Amino acid sequence: MVLIRRRGCLWCVLALVAAAGCRDVAPPAAYSENLGDEDTVLIPVHGTSVAYNAGEGSATWQPFRELDAEAEVEDEDEDAAEEGKAGGLEAEIRELIAEYNEIAADGEIDELVVYYVDEQQETLEALLQTLTAMDEKLEAAKTALEEKLPDASERITTIFTELERMTDFTLDVGALTVVSEGEVTGEIKDGGSLPTCRFVLIDEEWFIEVPGLPSFATLEQGLTAISTTFDTVAQGVRSEQVPAEAALAQLEIIAQAAAAQRGGDAESSDESD
């Protein structure tokens, strides 16, 4: 509808100009004489006389348009259009995050990695597989400690709530910023050294990108050490080769370090309960 109306206006202007240029007789002198001077051209235009007492009230005065006001309205319309476009992009990203987190909750790694850009999929697949194995060892350590230290349940819960964040695949995204039609950045809550993520549009599909993602080789050594600690705690406490209280204290140190890395604060307790 808008395009048709614009074209209609254009054709009206063309028809008007063409009609004025096809006259066989010269226009009246009143419409063509220059009444100005050498510096200013002033062509008079005579208006049509009006009988003010004729058809009183039949005509309505149309005031001149206020150009500034129109410009403001156009700016407001453009701003509203941009806000609407940004809101639409944000809605698409929120839908993507919801789908991703639903799959993450099920631990389907193969389905999860395809949400990331191609160049990061291999690293993230290895990372997620490692975190899955780590999570199993973490749960085994928690079970062993709960059995050996039934009176320390609150302390164990506090420590393991922090440790379980390390193996959580889900994305907790706060504010979104629309950079362009093909890029949106998101604030990762408790992201620590990786506070943001990017969402990029590739071939009409949105993908997740982790800015500054280290190679898996860089991450592997530290992850293996933590995973081994969880496994040692689980087996050592269960076999009573490792004192449960000492094992819990060691895990508390790891939890506090993890909290400091993400900018949080893991509660600690010096009581053995």
N, C-alpha and C positions, 0 to 999 in steps of 0.2 A: 504493500500500500504506500509506503513512504517513497519508494523509488518511482512509482508511477506518478505520484503527485509532483515530485521534483521534475520529472521529465515534462509533465504537463505545463508547469510554469515556464520551463525553458522554451517549449514550442510556442507559447503565447508571446514571449518576448521576441522570438524570431519572426513570427507573423506580423507583429506590430512594426518592427523595423523594416521589414520587406514592404509593407503597405505604404509606409511613409516615403520610401525611396522610389516608388513607382508613379508618383504624381507627374502629370504632364504639364501642369501650370505651376508657376512660382508661388510660394506662400505669400501672404499679405506682408507689406513692408513693416507693419507693426510687429511682426514676428521675426524679422530678419535684420532690421537696422541696428547698427551698433550705437548705442547711446552712451557708451563709456568714453574713455580716453585712450591714449597710447599704451598706458600700462594696464588698463582694466577693460575687459570686454564685457559689455552689459547689453544684452538683447532683451528688449521689453516683451512681456507676455501679458496681453489684455485678458482680464477675467470677464466672465459673463455676468451681466447685471442681474441682480436678484430682487424680486419684489418681496419685501419682508412681510407684507401683510397677506401674502398668498400662501394658502395651505399651511397656516400656522400650526406648528407642532408636528408637521408631517416629515420633517427632516431631523436627523439626529447628528449632532456634531461629533465627529470622530477626532479625538485629540491626536497630536503627533506621537509617534512611538518614542519611548524613552530608550535610547540605544544602550545606555549604561545598565538599565534594569534588564534589558534583553540579554546583554552579555553575562550578567550575573546569573540569570536563569539558565543560560547555556552552560556556564561553568558548573552550576549545581547539578544539571542533568548529566554532564560528563563525569562529575565526581560520583554521582549515584550509580552510573553505569560501571565505573571502575570498582566501586565497592561491591556491586552485585557480582562482577566477574571474579573478584578476589574471594568473595564468600562462596562462590561455586567451586573454586579451586580448593579452598579449605575443606569443603564438604567432601570432595573427592579424596583428599588425603586422609581425612578422618575415617572414611569408609575403608581405605586401604589398610590403615593401622588396625582397625577392628578385625579385618580378615586375617591379617598377619598374626595378631595376638591370639585369635581363636586357634590357629594352626599351631602356634608356639605352645599353647596350653596342652595340646595333644602330643607335643614332642616329635612332630613329623618333620625331621630335618630335611629330607629330600624335597618336600613341598615348600619348606621355609626359605631355602637358599635362593630359589628362583625369584624371590621378591627383591633381591639385591641386584645391583648392576653387575654385568658379566665379569668385569675385571676383579671383583671382590668375592665372587661366589666360591672359588676354590679355598681361599683363606677362611671364609666364614663357615664353610662345610666342615673343615677340619676343626675349627674352633668349637662349633656346636657339638660335634661328636665327642670331643674331649670334655666339654662341660656336661654332657649327658652321663658319661662314665663317672665323672667327678661327683655328680649329684647322687648317684647310686652309693658311692663310698661315703658320702656325707650323711646320707640317711642311715647307713649301717652304723656309723660312728655315733649318731644321735641315739639310736635304739640301744646300743651297748651302754652308753653313759646313763640313759634313763633307767636301765635295769640295775646298774651298780650304784647309782646315786639317786634314789627315789626322793630324797628330801631336798634335792637341788633342782627340782623341776622348773622353777621360775627362772633360775640363773641359766639353765640349759636352754630354755625357750628363748631368752634374750640373746644369747650368743648365736644360736642356730638361725634365728630370724635374720640376723645380719649375714651370716655365712651363706644362707640360701639365696640371697640377692646375687651372689656371684654366679650362680648357675641358672638364673632366670633369663629366659629367652625374650620375654615380652618387651615391648617398647612403651615406656611411659612418657608420652610426649605432651609437653605443656603448650606454650604459645607457638603459633605458626606465623611465619612471615612470608608473604608472597613476594618473591624477588622478580619473577617474570612469569609469563604464561607457561613456561616450561621448567620452572624451578621454584621450589618452596623449601624453606628451612624450618626446622622444628627444634625447640628447646627440650633436651632430654633431662627429665627430672632426676636429680642425684647422678648426673652423668660423669662427674669427676673430671678426669683429663680428656674425656670426649663429651663435651657439654651439648653438642648439637648434632643433628643429622640432616641430610639433604634428601629431598625427593625430586627426582628428575624425570621429565617426560621424554620417553624414547619410543618412536613409532607409535604414538598415541596411547602408550601405556606408562603408568607411573612405576618407578623403581626406587629403592632405598639405597642411599650411599652413605657410608660412614667416613667423614672427613678425617684424614690422618690415621687411618687404620694401619697398625703395624703388620708386618708379615707374620705368618704363623710361626716361622722359625724363631722370630723374636719373642713370641709369646709362649712357645712350647716349654721352654725350660722352667719358667716360673709356674706354669699350670701343672706340670708334671710333679714339681716339688710339693705343691699344695695338695694335689690328689694323693700323692704317696703318704703325706701326713694323715689325711683322713683315713686311708686304708690301714695305716699302722695303729691309729687310735682304735678303730673298730676291732681289729684282730687282737691287739695287745690288751685292751680292756676286757674283751670277752674271755681271753685265756688267762687273765689276771697277771700277765707279764708286765703290763704297764699300769701303774696306779691310776685309778679313774680320776682322782682329784688333780693329779699332775697333768693328765691328758686334757682335762677340761680347761685348766689354766693355759695350756699351750694353744688350744683353739680360741680362747678368749683373746689372746694376743693377736692372732690372725684376724679375728673379727674386728678388733679395734683398728688395725691397720687398714682393713677394707673400708671401714667407715670413714677414716681420715682421708683415704684416697678419693672417695666420692663426695667429701665435704660434709658428711654426717657425723653423728656421735653415737657410738654403740655404748649402751650402759654397761657398766662393769660392777662386779661385786667381789669383795675380798673375803666374804663370808663363805664358809664351806657348807653352811646350812646343815 
